Amino acid sequence: MQRASDKKRALVGAAVAVLLVAWAAPAAFASDNGEGLLGETTDKLVTFFALGVLGFFVLVVVLASIAQALLEQRKERQKALHLRRRIGW
């Protein structure tokens, strides 16, 4: 169980992190006349980036579902083994 001082320290640390990011963000976006790392932002670039983000999350969901199914099968096998040992088969 966490003590109150640990919670307070975590809250202060999170607040400092948020303020640091908020302080640094304008400088990051204002450099190089507003042009990003990949150059001028076009509709094609935005579309492909959005499709990439969509593909990433679809992949994460599929992989997580596969991992959950495998873990569920393992759990069921262990439960069956425990039951067989208890019954004596």
N, C-alpha and C positions, 0 to 999 in steps of 0.2 A: 504494500500500500504506500502511496506517495505521501510525503509530508507536505504541509502547506508551503514551506519554503521552496520545495522542488517545483511545485506548480507555479509559484510566483516567478521563479527563475525561468521556467519554460515560457511563461507568458511575456516576460520582459524580453527574452531572447527573440521570440517571434515578432514582437512589436519593433524591435531594433532592426530585424531583417526586412520587414515590410517598409519601414521608413528609409532604410538604405537603398532599397530597390526604387522606391518612389523618388528619392533624391537623385539617383543616377539615370533614371529613364529619360528625362528631357535632353540631357547631353548626348545620349546614345542615339536618339532619333533626330537630333538637329545637325549631326555631322554630315559632311559631303553633300550639302545642298539638298538634303532630304532623299537622296538616292540610296537604295539598299545595296546589299552585298552582291546581288545578282544583276545590278544595273537598273534600268528603268522598269517599273512595274507595268506589265501589260495584262490584258484580259486573259490571254493564253496562260501566262505564268500563274495568275491567281486561280484559274480553273484547274490547272494541273496540281497546284499545291493543295487545293481543297480536295481533289480526288485522292491525292496521296494521304492526306489526313484521314479521309473516309476509309481508304484501304487499310491503313494502319489499325484503326479501331476494329474493323471487321476481322482482321487477322488476330488481334488480341482476343476478341470474343471467341473465335473459333478455337484458338490454341488453349484458352482457359477452359472451354467446354470439353475439349479432348482430355486435358489434364484432370478435370473433375471426374469424367467418366472412368478414367483409369484408376484414380484413387478410390472411387466408389466400388469398382470391381475388386480391388485389393481388399477393401474393408469387408466386403461380402465373403470373400474367400477366407479371411481370417476369422470371421464370425462362424463360418461353417466348420472350420478346423477346430475352433474352440468348442463348438457344440459336439462334434464327433469325439473329441477327447473327453468331454464331460460324460457323454453317454457310453462311450467305450467301444465305438466302432473302429 
